[in-house]
Amino acid sequence: KEPEVTIVEKMKDLTAQEGEDAVFECKLSRETREESQWFLGDLRLQSNELTEIRVQGNVHTLVLRKVTPEDDGTISFRVGQHEASA
C-alpha cells in the first residue's frame, strides 16, 4: 500500500486586481493518481477558458484568468482527506 499523500506546502493568500490573473499552488508529499479538486467557495472548478488547472509532478496549480469581483472568496484544494485554503 502506498503511503498517504499529504499537502507539504499550502497555498498562500493573495489579492489580485480586476483583470489580473490569480495563481494558487499546492505542493504534495509525492506524485499521486488520487483525484484532486479545486473549489471557489462551494463551487468545484474545472478547466475552461478562464480557469486553468494543471499538475506538474507533485505541484498542483490553479490559474484564474482575468479575475472579476465575482471571483472573490476562499479557494480550496482537496486531495484525499487533506485540504488547504487561501
C-alpha positions, 0 to 999 in steps of 0.5 A, spaced: 500 500 500 502 506 498 503 511 503 498 517 504 499 523 500 499 529 504 499 537 502 507 539 504 506 546 502 499 550 502 497 555 498 498 562 500 493 568 500 493 573 495 489 579 492 489 580 485 486 586 481 480 586 476 483 583 470 489 580 473 490 573 473 490 569 480 495 563 481 494 558 487 499 552 488 499 546 492 505 542 493 504 534 495 508 529 499 509 525 492 506 524 485 499 521 486 493 518 481 488 520 487 483 525 484 484 532 486 479 538 486 479 545 486 473 549 489 471 557 489 467 557 495 462 551 494 463 551 487 468 545 484 472 548 478 474 545 472 478 547 466 475 552 461 477 558 458 478 562 464 480 557 469 486 553 468 488 547 472 494 543 471 499 538 475 506 538 474 509 532 478 507 533 485 505 541 484 498 542 483 496 549 480 490 553 479 490 559 474 484 564 474 484 568 468 482 575 468 479 575 475 472 579 476 469 581 483 465 575 482 471 571 483 472 573 490 472 568 496 476 562 499 479 557 494 480 550 496 484 544 494 482 537 496 486 531 495 484 525 499 482 527 506 487 533 506 485 540 504 488 547 504 485 554 503 487 561 501 
